[in-house]
Amino acid sequence: MPRGISNWSYKNVTDFLKHHGFAYDHPRIGSHEAWLKHPDTIVEVSKPKDSYPPLTLKTMIRQSKLDQKHWIKWCESSGQCYKKEKALELPPVESLANIVFAETPLENNSNDESNIA
């Protein structure tokens, strides 16, 4: 399990990238891959035997153009902290009919006949 920028696996990195709108684009030299997010963000991801060294992960963080704190919070919460929020839930239309709107008295209107002296 990742801790900060230590102990990130290939699966952790690719899960993070997918969650944030990146998609696998094409293979690169050796065991490297290009992950793309339009319009111009490319992260080069390698496949390590175990986990990424911190400097390698920092390079991928920089390439992603996302804040390092964002990566850390995401991993600390097992990918839960930055999921899309639920849509605003509105009451059903039928219950809106039961809402009574308070009537406010009109201000003195100069066109009102009762105000003519």
Buried (B, 14 or more C-beta within 10 A) or exposed (E): EBEEBEBBBBEBBBBBBEEBEBEEEEEEEEEEBBBBBEEEBEBBBBEBEEBBEEEBBBBBBEBBEBEBEBBBEBBBEEBEEBEEEEEEEEEEEEEEEEEEEEEEEEEEEEEEEEEEE
